[in-house]
Amino acid sequence: MGGYAFYVWISYGLAAAILVFNLVSPLWQQRRILRRLARRQRHERSVSAS
């Protein structure tokens, strides 16, 4: 690689990390939204039952 192997592998690693983050991030957000909705629903049920 003509002395640039370190930079090439760093670039590949960074690109792979960004791709993994782009795959995982929406799943984390979906779980957080679903938990928030479930919490809100439980709260509304407890308020309406009172």
C-alpha positions as a printed NumPy array, in Angstrom:
array([[  0.   ,   0.   ,   0.   ],
       [  2.973,   2.216,  -0.455],
       [  3.385,   3.189,   3.189],
       [ -0.244,   4.234,   3.563],
       [ -1.56 ,   0.963,   5.042],
       [ -2.211,   2.51 ,   8.453],
       [ -4.366,   5.27 ,   6.967],
       [ -6.18 ,   2.867,   4.643],
       [ -7.092,   0.489,   7.494],
       [ -8.13 ,   3.37 ,   9.727],
       [-10.416,   4.57 ,   6.923],
       [-11.923,   1.09 ,   6.498],
       [-12.458,   0.798,  10.25 ],
       [-14.064,   4.219,  10.484],
       [-16.347,   3.48 ,   7.526],
       [-17.377,   0.144,   9.094],
       [-18.093,   1.821,  12.447],
       [-20.267,   4.452,  10.766],
       [-22.191,   1.787,   8.842],
       [-22.818,  -0.229,  12.023],
       [-23.945,   2.918,  13.835],
       [-26.331,   3.728,  10.97 ],
       [-27.855,   0.262,  11.293],
       [-28.125,   0.203,  15.097],
       [-29.194,   3.787,  15.792],
       [-32.756,   3.468,  14.398],
       [-33.294,   0.302,  16.442],
       [-32.266,   2.12 ,  19.629],
       [-34.575,   5.007,  18.789],
       [-37.475,   2.657,  18.078],
       [-37.029,   0.896,  21.423],
       [-36.859,   4.229,  23.243],
       [-40.017,   5.495,  21.53 ],
       [-41.917,   2.272,  22.261],
       [-40.91 ,   2.403,  25.946],
       [-41.981,   6.041,  26.151],
       [-45.357,   5.245,  24.57 ],
       [-45.913,   2.299,  26.928],
       [-45.067,   4.491,  29.925],
       [-47.463,   7.195,  28.719],
       [-50.204,   4.624,  28.165],
       [-49.757,   3.21 ,  31.69 ],
       [-49.852,   6.721,  33.108],
       [-53.056,   7.587,  31.223],
       [-54.709,   4.375,  32.428],
       [-53.78 ,   5.099,  36.038],
       [-55.039,   8.7  ,  35.785],
       [-58.341,   7.697,  34.17 ],
       [-58.904,   4.949,  36.773],
       [-58.603,   7.449,  39.626]])
